[in-house]
């Protein structure tokens, strides 16, 4: 028995569990750097994340834990998001800024939303839910095209689980917004924090530094995970390590491939769980960004990116002096044409679309570009996914393997969600974690990094 607990994957979920558990553990990570999807890239003064990440949470405890792990390396910002629709840049969320829409679209959207209230109390799918809460005009103008571009499935195929994540707008705020009165929505996101230096990956670096070196195995590819009479054997780097139990945060599709004798019904269930790959196109410009947006959401079908973010708005140290950067996210499904586009074709497409929407001034020179492709980006909540996921979780648990994290448990969670679930899992494994103890563990990381 090498350790009590083997943690497969060193992303946000694996690292946070390692920081919180009281068991003897080892974190095994395939890449040479821990952090997974929450790491950052730094090239010649340009710093950008693997898709935009910022720190916010409905839980003050979780947010304080994340921020404190950075010590003084924190930058505080106010959200400035926009929705590019109908030739305008409306404030986000769009239902709070109908005044930005041109007439008669503005009036039609408001009338449609007001008529929809209370008309369908039992929607059968997410398309019906959106219509019941926002009206068919906003659905056809923004919610349907944006979500179908992001998730790459019809709105009718998305699970009702999403309905719990989307705040419903107070009608009073919608009316005030349509008349030109400024009101903010999604207040838990209105202000956010971000590392001053190092990109979002600085959080993962801080968490990884808090795990003893002998307990963090980097650059190690797992080739087999099998339950045996003495525990769960994990083959990695040419040797076998045996654990009393295992927590897996690696993509479920990978786990199925390295666990022998997985029943066909489990293999089929996992195959139905959809995960969209992501292409991130980052451009650097010489000059000043006059907009200083945080992010812009683009539903237009003729433009591939669904979300545009601005890394140098998150922190001024994410770009060289007198420069700014833009990152465009493009999702797809395996086999779609866009995933085969060349880097130059993607860069040209993104750049032209930015200029067409006045998101980058024509006189700003593009002096940097980077195209990154991530096979696992967005887990998709399709109709019926819950049954398949429950089936997979139950079978792996019977083998002593607990599924955990965004890709390990097929859950659309941000880093605060990963941390929250690690708290719950660590407690279930016996850790005596009060709120004060959680804060103390993460504050200690920030104090250590502050002192070098």
MIKE-330568 format. One record per residue (C-alpha): x, y, z; residue number from 1. Coordinates in nm, 4 decimals. Layout:
<pts>
((X, Y, Z), NUM)
...
</pts>
This chain:
<pts>
((0.0000, 0.0000, 0.0000), 1)
((0.1742, 0.3190, -0.1219), 2)
((-0.0818, 0.5672, 0.0106), 3)
((-0.4365, 0.5765, 0.1344), 4)
((-0.5585, 0.7973, -0.1488), 5)
((-0.4611, 0.8247, -0.5133), 6)
((-0.5795, 1.1431, -0.6878), 7)
((-0.5774, 1.1102, -1.0662), 8)
((-0.5339, 1.4487, -1.2308), 9)
((-0.3721, 1.7631, -1.0952), 10)
((-0.6186, 2.0293, -1.2077), 11)
((-0.8229, 2.2514, -0.9778), 12)
((-1.0231, 1.9586, -0.8385), 13)
((-0.7246, 1.7318, -0.7775), 14)
((-0.5065, 2.0019, -0.6236), 15)
((-0.7785, 2.1371, -0.3960), 16)
((-0.8617, 1.7884, -0.2716), 17)
((-0.4949, 1.7307, -0.1954), 18)
((-0.4840, 2.0538, 0.0042), 19)
((-0.7943, 1.9628, 0.2023), 20)
((-0.7708, 1.5905, 0.2714), 21)
((-0.6129, 1.4559, 0.5905), 22)
((-0.5345, 1.1212, 0.4265), 23)
((-0.1916, 1.0255, 0.2990), 24)
((-0.2209, 1.0922, -0.0743), 25)
((-0.0452, 1.1231, -0.4091), 26)
((-0.1628, 1.3467, -0.6954), 27)
((-0.0738, 1.2063, -1.0377), 28)
((-0.0749, 1.4540, -1.3276), 29)
((0.0010, 1.3756, -1.6927), 30)
((0.1379, 1.7195, -1.7774), 31)
((0.4619, 1.8666, -1.6540), 32)
((0.2704, 2.1501, -1.4872), 33)
((-0.0264, 2.1169, -1.2543), 34)
((-0.3444, 2.3146, -1.3045), 35)
((-0.5194, 2.1462, -1.5955), 36)
((-0.7761, 2.3640, -1.7702), 37)
((-0.7080, 2.6508, -1.5264), 38)
((-0.3454, 2.7121, -1.6269), 39)
((-0.2109, 3.0039, -1.8307), 40)
((0.0328, 3.0577, -2.1165), 41)
((0.3073, 3.3219, -2.1098), 42)
((0.4909, 3.4184, -2.4300), 43)
((0.7107, 3.7259, -2.4666), 44)
((0.5182, 3.9400, -2.2211), 45)
((0.1753, 3.8144, -2.3327), 46)
((-0.0133, 3.6176, -2.0665), 47)
((-0.3465, 3.4470, -2.1324), 48)
((-0.5498, 3.1624, -1.9914), 49)
((-0.6787, 2.8410, -2.1457), 50)
((-1.0059, 3.0187, -2.1993), 51)
((-1.0932, 3.3161, -1.9764), 52)
((-1.1103, 3.2566, -1.6012), 53)
((-1.1897, 3.5061, -1.3275), 54)
((-1.2509, 3.4718, -0.9538), 55)
((-1.6058, 3.5193, -0.8323), 56)
((-1.8454, 3.3089, -0.6283), 57)
((-2.1790, 3.3203, -0.4535), 58)
((-1.9920, 3.1782, -0.1521), 59)
((-1.7827, 3.4296, 0.0398), 60)
((-1.5921, 3.1414, 0.2006), 61)
((-1.4844, 2.9923, -0.1314), 62)
((-1.3968, 3.3297, -0.2819), 63)
((-1.1927, 3.4299, 0.0217), 64)
((-1.0068, 3.0977, 0.0147), 65)
((-0.9159, 3.1422, -0.3528), 66)
((-0.8104, 3.5049, -0.3173), 67)
((-0.6110, 3.4462, 0.0016), 68)
((-0.4067, 3.1726, -0.1658), 69)
((-0.2537, 3.4445, -0.3862), 70)
((-0.1337, 3.6637, -0.1015), 71)
((-0.0811, 4.0155, -0.2374), 72)
((-0.0846, 3.8991, -0.5999), 73)
((-0.4449, 4.0087, -0.6577), 74)
((-0.6088, 4.2557, -0.8945), 75)
((-0.9688, 4.3696, -0.8309), 76)
((-1.1951, 4.4532, -1.1275), 77)
((-1.5517, 4.5488, -1.2140), 78)
((-1.7269, 4.3477, -1.4802), 79)
((-1.7837, 4.5241, -1.8106), 80)
((-1.9481, 4.2622, -2.0296), 81)
((-2.1406, 4.3240, -2.3491), 82)
((-2.3668, 4.1326, -2.5878), 83)
((-2.3034, 4.1996, -2.9565), 84)
((-2.6490, 4.1770, -3.1117), 85)
((-2.8463, 4.3632, -3.3791), 86)
((-2.5525, 4.5925, -3.4520), 87)
((-2.5260, 4.7103, -3.0907), 88)
((-2.3229, 4.6292, -2.7823), 89)
((-2.5827, 4.5869, -2.5094), 90)
((-2.4827, 4.5537, -2.1457), 91)
((-2.4791, 4.2045, -1.9998), 92)
((-2.7178, 4.0527, -1.9120), 93)
((-2.9071, 4.1692, -2.2178), 94)
((-3.2494, 4.1601, -2.0516), 95)
((-3.1318, 4.4444, -1.8250), 96)
((-3.0426, 4.6685, -2.1197), 97)
((-3.3185, 4.6401, -2.3775), 98)
((-3.2813, 5.0151, -2.4327), 99)
((-2.9630, 4.9408, -2.6274), 100)
((-3.1590, 4.7498, -2.8924), 101)
((-3.2894, 4.9346, -3.1992), 102)
((-3.6603, 4.9924, -3.2517), 103)
((-3.8833, 4.8006, -3.3100), 104)
((-3.6736, 4.5111, -3.1747), 105)
((-3.6609, 4.6790, -2.8335), 106)
((-4.0384, 4.7075, -2.8066), 107)
((-4.0988, 4.3603, -2.9467), 108)
((-3.8536, 4.2076, -2.6973), 109)
((-4.0155, 4.3802, -2.4003), 110)
((-4.3719, 4.2983, -2.5050), 111)
((-4.2778, 3.9363, -2.5743), 112)
((-4.1051, 3.8973, -2.2364), 113)
((-4.3989, 4.0491, -2.0471), 114)
((-4.6511, 3.8294, -2.2292), 115)
((-4.4457, 3.5179, -2.1545), 116)
((-4.4523, 3.5638, -1.7771), 117)
((-4.6578, 3.2858, -1.6183), 118)
((-4.7687, 3.1368, -1.9522), 119)
((-4.5773, 2.8056, -1.9194), 120)
((-4.5268, 2.6900, -1.5641), 121)
((-4.4028, 2.3438, -1.6654), 122)
((-4.1582, 2.3702, -1.9559), 123)
((-4.0559, 2.0329, -2.1010), 124)
((-3.7113, 2.1407, -2.2196), 125)
((-3.4696, 2.4315, -2.1996), 126)
((-3.6045, 2.5939, -2.5157), 127)
((-3.9475, 2.6173, -2.3561), 128)
((-3.7923, 2.7406, -2.0304), 129)
((-3.6078, 3.0244, -2.2054), 130)
((-3.9250, 3.1264, -2.3899), 131)
((-4.1308, 3.1154, -2.0694), 132)
((-3.8866, 3.3456, -1.8898), 133)
((-3.7508, 3.5739, -2.1633), 134)
((-4.0084, 3.5647, -2.4439), 135)
((-3.9705, 3.4330, -2.7956), 136)
((-3.8126, 3.7528, -2.9346), 137)
((-3.5091, 3.7481, -2.7035), 138)
((-3.4856, 3.3710, -2.7475), 139)
((-3.4711, 3.3929, -3.1280), 140)
((-3.2465, 3.7010, -3.1231), 141)
((-2.9938, 3.5944, -2.8619), 142)
((-3.0520, 3.2973, -2.6330), 143)
((-3.1073, 3.0319, -2.9012), 144)
((-2.8307, 3.1308, -3.1469), 145)
((-2.5785, 3.1952, -2.8707), 146)
((-2.6396, 2.8738, -2.6790), 147)
((-2.6581, 2.6592, -2.9901), 148)
((-2.3289, 2.8043, -3.1098), 149)
((-2.1682, 2.7438, -2.7704), 150)
((-2.3025, 2.3922, -2.7017), 151)
((-2.3414, 2.2734, -3.0634), 152)
((-2.6772, 2.1072, -2.9950), 153)
((-3.0352, 2.2337, -3.0448), 154)
((-3.1735, 2.4181, -2.7451), 155)
((-3.4419, 2.1503, -2.7138), 156)
((-3.1720, 1.8882, -2.6440), 157)
((-3.0203, 2.0721, -2.3481), 158)
((-3.1107, 1.9433, -2.0045), 159)
((-3.3393, 2.1353, -1.7740), 160)
((-3.0503, 2.1218, -1.5247), 161)
((-2.9328, 2.4491, -1.6826), 162)
((-3.2470, 2.6249, -1.5641), 163)
((-3.1177, 2.6191, -1.2069), 164)
((-2.8022, 2.8077, -1.3108), 165)
((-2.9653, 3.0964, -1.4981), 166)
((-3.1164, 3.3769, -1.2866), 167)
((-3.4616, 3.4903, -1.3932), 168)
((-3.4800, 3.8685, -1.4338), 169)
((-3.7131, 4.0699, -1.2112), 170)
((-3.9725, 4.2186, -1.4454), 171)
((-3.9228, 4.5586, -1.2822), 172)
((-3.5531, 4.5572, -1.3793), 173)
((-3.6377, 4.4603, -1.7375), 174)
((-3.8855, 4.7471, -1.7717), 175)
((-3.6466, 4.9975, -1.6148), 176)
((-3.3701, 4.8798, -1.8479), 177)
((-3.5936, 4.9116, -2.1524), 178)
((-3.6652, 5.2726, -2.0528), 179)
((-3.2945, 5.3500, -2.0267), 180)
((-3.2427, 5.3179, -1.6516), 181)
((-2.9206, 5.1346, -1.5729), 182)
((-2.9608, 4.8261, -1.3558), 183)
((-2.7113, 4.5475, -1.3012), 184)
((-2.7838, 4.1754, -1.3129), 185)
((-2.5891, 3.8727, -1.1886), 186)
((-2.4540, 4.0786, -0.8995), 187)
((-2.2272, 3.7979, -0.7715), 188)
((-2.0249, 3.8500, -1.0917), 189)
((-2.0282, 4.2308, -1.0894), 190)
((-1.6894, 4.2526, -0.9190), 191)
((-1.4223, 3.9894, -0.9628), 192)
((-1.0641, 3.9217, -0.8679), 193)
((-0.7758, 3.7995, -1.0804), 194)
((-0.4038, 3.7419, -1.0210), 195)
((-0.2050, 4.0599, -1.0754), 196)
((0.0806, 3.8625, -1.2306), 197)
((0.0999, 3.5182, -1.3855), 198)
((-0.2507, 3.4870, -1.5272), 199)
((-0.5175, 3.2702, -1.3703), 200)
((-0.2626, 2.9911, -1.3606), 201)
((-0.0967, 3.1712, -1.0688), 202)
((-0.3739, 3.0287, -0.8501), 203)
((-0.2955, 2.6766, -0.9640), 204)
((0.0762, 2.7405, -0.9141), 205)
((0.0053, 2.8516, -0.5568), 206)
((-0.2059, 2.5440, -0.4885), 207)
((0.0513, 2.3112, -0.6419), 208)
((0.3274, 2.4693, -0.4326), 209)
((0.1268, 2.3851, -0.1211), 210)
((0.1466, 2.0128, -0.1914), 211)
((0.4699, 1.8385, -0.0814), 212)
((0.6852, 1.7503, -0.3815), 213)
((0.6858, 1.3829, -0.2954), 214)
((0.3047, 1.3856, -0.3148), 215)
((0.2756, 1.5549, -0.6552), 216)
((0.3809, 1.3356, -0.9451), 217)
((0.4058, 1.5441, -1.2646), 218)
((0.4669, 1.4312, -1.6219), 219)
((0.3232, 1.0899, -1.5407), 220)
((0.0808, 0.9194, -1.7790), 221)
((-0.1549, 0.6691, -1.6190), 222)
((-0.1906, 0.3557, -1.8314), 223)
((-0.4058, 0.1313, -1.6133), 224)
((-0.6289, 0.1498, -1.3068), 225)
((-0.7475, -0.1835, -1.1660), 226)
((-0.9021, -0.3016, -0.8448), 227)
((-0.7190, -0.5929, -0.6840), 228)
((-0.7104, -0.7873, -0.3575), 229)
((-0.4685, -0.5428, -0.1914), 230)
((-0.6224, -0.2197, -0.3165), 231)
((-0.6488, -0.0217, -0.6396), 232)
((-0.3411, -0.0572, -0.8585), 233)
((-0.2468, 0.2435, -1.0713), 234)
((0.0137, 0.1852, -1.3400), 235)
((0.2113, 0.5006, -1.4104), 236)
((0.5600, 0.5748, -1.5426), 237)
((0.6482, 0.2067, -1.5649), 238)
((0.5588, 0.1230, -1.2067), 239)
((0.2531, 0.0270, -1.0078), 240)
((0.1262, 0.2220, -0.7098), 241)
((-0.1422, 0.0747, -0.4874), 242)
((-0.4012, 0.2854, -0.3043), 243)
((-0.6805, 0.2053, -0.0646), 244)
((-0.9107, 0.4234, -0.2748), 245)
((-0.8844, 0.6465, -0.5800), 246)
((-1.0427, 0.9792, -0.6770), 247)
((-1.0385, 1.0408, -1.0512), 248)
((-1.0570, 1.3900, -1.1996), 249)
((-0.9346, 1.2849, -1.5444), 250)
((-1.1903, 1.2877, -1.8294), 251)
((-1.4369, 1.0033, -1.7911), 252)
((-1.3734, 0.9010, -2.1502), 253)
((-1.0043, 0.8472, -2.0645), 254)
((-1.0813, 0.6621, -1.7440), 255)
((-1.3052, 0.4102, -1.9211), 256)
((-1.0195, 0.3331, -2.1587), 257)
((-0.7671, 0.2480, -1.8831), 258)
((-0.9898, 0.0506, -1.6458), 259)
((-1.0173, -0.3171, -1.7474), 260)
((-1.3512, -0.4956, -1.7775), 261)
((-1.5784, -0.1928, -1.7703), 262)
((-1.9296, -0.3244, -1.8502), 263)
((-2.0642, -0.2389, -2.1946), 264)
((-2.3582, -0.0508, -2.0433), 265)
((-2.1132, 0.1822, -1.8624), 266)
((-1.9012, 0.2319, -2.1735), 267)
((-2.2146, 0.3192, -2.3688), 268)
((-2.3378, 0.5558, -2.0964), 269)
((-2.0061, 0.7420, -2.0896), 270)
((-1.9994, 0.7614, -2.4702), 271)
((-2.3273, 0.9548, -2.4567), 272)
((-2.1797, 1.2217, -2.2273), 273)
((-2.0804, 1.5017, -2.4647), 274)
((-1.7765, 1.7264, -2.4177), 275)
((-1.6989, 2.0033, -2.6660), 276)
((-1.3421, 2.0808, -2.7671), 277)
((-1.2367, 2.4460, -2.7694), 278)
((-1.0074, 2.6529, -2.9876), 279)
((-0.8698, 2.9654, -2.8184), 280)
((-0.7341, 3.2323, -3.0523), 281)
((-0.5358, 3.5032, -2.8739), 282)
((-0.4308, 3.8207, -3.0539), 283)
((-0.2012, 4.0950, -2.9286), 284)
((-0.2229, 4.4565, -3.0444), 285)
((0.0001, 4.7595, -3.0271), 286)
((-0.1983, 5.0521, -2.8968), 287)
((-0.4725, 5.1317, -2.6490), 288)
((-0.7951, 4.9388, -2.5990), 289)
((-1.0638, 5.2115, -2.5831), 290)
((-1.3382, 4.9728, -2.4679), 291)
((-1.1790, 4.7971, -2.1711), 292)
((-1.4438, 4.5261, -2.1895), 293)
((-1.4211, 4.2130, -1.9791), 294)
((-1.6028, 3.9907, -2.2275), 295)
((-1.8381, 4.0168, -2.5249), 296)
((-2.0910, 3.7456, -2.6178), 297)
((-2.1553, 3.7001, -2.9899), 298)
((-2.4590, 3.5023, -3.1143), 299)
((-2.4004, 3.5782, -3.4849), 300)
((-2.3958, 3.2573, -3.6903), 301)
((-2.1507, 3.3989, -3.9470), 302)
((-1.8815, 3.4530, -3.6813), 303)
((-1.7254, 3.1452, -3.5212), 304)
((-1.6328, 3.2772, -3.1737), 305)
((-1.9073, 3.2706, -2.9138), 306)
((-1.7203, 3.4713, -2.6499), 307)
((-1.4516, 3.7364, -2.6803), 308)
((-1.2475, 3.8200, -2.3706), 309)
((-0.9778, 4.0763, -2.2991), 310)
((-0.6886, 3.9368, -2.0904), 311)
((-0.5210, 4.2744, -2.0418), 312)
((-0.8429, 4.4005, -1.8802), 313)
((-0.8175, 4.1244, -1.6202), 314)
((-0.4676, 4.2461, -1.5338), 315)
((-0.2456, 4.5125, -1.6939), 316)
((0.0456, 4.2688, -1.6658), 317)
((-0.1158, 4.0307, -1.9144), 318)
((0.0263, 4.2333, -2.2042), 319)
((0.3490, 4.4248, -2.2740), 320)
((0.3494, 4.8019, -2.2095), 321)
((0.1254, 5.0057, -2.4427), 322)
((-0.0372, 4.6896, -2.5750), 323)
((-0.3591, 4.4952, -2.5183), 324)
((-0.4849, 4.1498, -2.6035), 325)
((-0.8031, 3.9763, -2.7157), 326)
((-0.8978, 3.6098, -2.6859), 327)
((-1.1709, 3.4417, -2.8907), 328)
((-1.3260, 3.1067, -2.7969), 329)
((-1.4576, 2.8710, -3.0631), 330)
((-1.6324, 2.5460, -2.9739), 331)
((-1.7106, 2.2515, -3.1947), 332)
((-1.7872, 1.8834, -3.1936), 333)
((-1.5536, 1.6101, -3.3062), 334)
((-1.5309, 1.6035, -3.6841), 335)
((-1.6687, 1.9511, -3.7521), 336)
((-1.4948, 2.1487, -4.0236), 337)
((-1.3820, 2.4370, -3.8056), 338)
((-1.1639, 2.2103, -3.5897), 339)
((-0.9546, 2.1455, -3.8999), 340)
((-0.9005, 2.5090, -3.9925), 341)
((-0.5401, 2.6258, -4.0077), 342)
((-0.4019, 2.8712, -3.7544), 343)
((-0.3774, 3.1458, -4.0156), 344)
((-0.7379, 3.0970, -4.1287), 345)
((-0.8597, 3.1157, -3.7696), 346)
((-0.6544, 3.4275, -3.6941), 347)
((-0.7795, 3.6083, -4.0052), 348)
((-1.1411, 3.5154, -3.9349), 349)
((-1.1226, 3.6296, -3.5727), 350)
((-0.9431, 3.9535, -3.6586), 351)
((-1.1904, 4.0575, -3.9296), 352)
((-1.4829, 3.9878, -3.6984), 353)
((-1.3301, 4.1957, -3.4212), 354)
((-1.2847, 4.4931, -3.6504), 355)
((-1.6357, 4.4562, -3.7988), 356)
((-1.7823, 4.4790, -3.4468), 357)
((-1.5598, 4.7708, -3.3410), 358)
((-1.4010, 4.5560, -3.0709), 359)
((-1.0544, 4.6440, -3.2009), 360)
((-0.9710, 4.9848, -3.3566), 361)
((-0.8671, 4.9707, -3.7213), 362)
((-0.5485, 5.1650, -3.6458), 363)
((-0.4263, 4.9136, -3.3830), 364)
((-0.1625, 4.6831, -3.5277), 365)
((-0.1853, 4.3100, -3.4582), 366)
((0.1649, 4.2092, -3.3479), 367)
((0.1053, 3.8724, -3.1796), 368)
((-0.1109, 3.5649, -3.2202), 369)
((-0.1408, 3.2235, -3.0604), 370)
((-0.3864, 2.9433, -3.1417), 371)
((-0.4416, 2.6750, -2.8778), 372)
((-0.6611, 2.3669, -2.9149), 373)
((-0.8111, 2.1897, -2.6149), 374)
((-0.9876, 1.8556, -2.6717), 375)
((-1.1833, 1.8984, -2.3479), 376)
((-1.3442, 2.2366, -2.2932), 377)
((-1.7162, 2.2387, -2.2162), 378)
((-1.9180, 1.9519, -2.0727), 379)
((-2.2636, 1.9551, -2.2302), 380)
((-2.5779, 1.8867, -2.0296), 381)
((-2.7927, 1.7080, -2.2880), 382)
((-3.1367, 1.5655, -2.2148), 383)
((-3.0985, 1.2465, -2.0121), 384)
((-2.7325, 1.2926, -1.9257), 385)
((-2.8143, 1.2631, -1.5544), 386)
((-2.9138, 0.8965, -1.5878), 387)
((-2.5958, 0.8065, -1.7770), 388)
((-2.3798, 0.9982, -1.5307), 389)
((-2.5430, 0.8391, -1.2260), 390)
((-2.4877, 0.4965, -1.3784), 391)
((-2.1180, 0.5650, -1.4390), 392)
((-2.0629, 0.7177, -1.0946), 393)
((-2.2253, 0.4214, -0.9199), 394)
((-2.0224, 0.1605, -1.1073), 395)
((-1.6881, 0.3315, -1.0560), 396)
((-1.7692, 0.3884, -0.6887), 397)
((-1.8277, 0.0136, -0.6584), 398)
((-1.4702, -0.0295, -0.7807), 399)
((-1.3335, 0.2096, -0.5186), 400)
((-1.3003, 0.4969, -0.7672), 401)
((-1.4781, 0.8241, -0.6864), 402)
((-1.5452, 1.0546, -0.9817), 403)
((-1.4682, 1.4186, -0.9125), 404)
((-1.4337, 1.7517, -1.0938), 405)
((-1.5396, 1.9111, -1.4189), 406)
((-1.4307, 1.6379, -1.6572), 407)
((-1.3982, 1.3549, -1.4067), 408)
((-1.7631, 1.3804, -1.3012), 409)
((-1.8994, 1.5577, -1.6107), 410)
((-2.0053, 1.8699, -1.4240), 411)
((-2.0016, 2.2247, -1.5543), 412)
((-1.8287, 2.3807, -1.2554), 413)
((-1.5900, 2.6732, -1.2304), 414)
((-1.2924, 2.6662, -0.9967), 415)
((-1.5011, 2.7761, -0.7003), 416)
((-1.7315, 2.4829, -0.7733), 417)
((-1.4341, 2.2474, -0.7895), 418)
((-1.3179, 2.3800, -0.4533), 419)
((-1.6645, 2.3460, -0.3010), 420)
((-1.6917, 1.9840, -0.4093), 421)
((-1.3408, 1.9111, -0.2814), 422)
((-1.4447, 2.0461, 0.0588), 423)
((-1.7441, 1.8110, 0.0620), 424)
((-1.5400, 1.5138, -0.0563), 425)
((-1.2565, 1.5755, 0.1912), 426)
((-1.5107, 1.5904, 0.4737), 427)
((-1.6696, 1.2648, 0.3570), 428)
((-1.3214, 1.1081, 0.3662), 429)
((-1.2794, 1.2104, 0.7289), 430)
((-1.1216, 1.5561, 0.7232), 431)
((-1.2298, 1.7809, 1.0108), 432)
((-1.2771, 2.0996, 0.8090), 433)
((-1.4359, 2.3999, 0.9718), 434)
((-1.4705, 2.7163, 0.7650), 435)
((-1.1864, 2.8671, 0.9656), 436)
((-0.9649, 2.5652, 0.8949), 437)
((-1.0321, 2.5933, 0.5203), 438)
((-0.9407, 2.9613, 0.5175), 439)
((-0.6292, 2.8959, 0.7228), 440)
((-0.5014, 2.6340, 0.4780), 441)
((-0.5408, 2.8594, 0.1770), 442)
((-0.4207, 3.1763, 0.3488), 443)
((-0.1050, 2.9859, 0.4398), 444)
((-0.0363, 2.9365, 0.0675), 445)
((-0.0523, 3.3112, 0.0081), 446)
((0.1727, 3.3835, 0.3030), 447)
((0.4340, 3.1356, 0.1817), 448)
((0.4408, 3.2833, -0.1691), 449)
((0.4613, 3.6366, -0.0279), 450)
((0.7832, 3.5376, 0.1498), 451)
((0.9360, 3.3756, -0.1558), 452)
</pts>
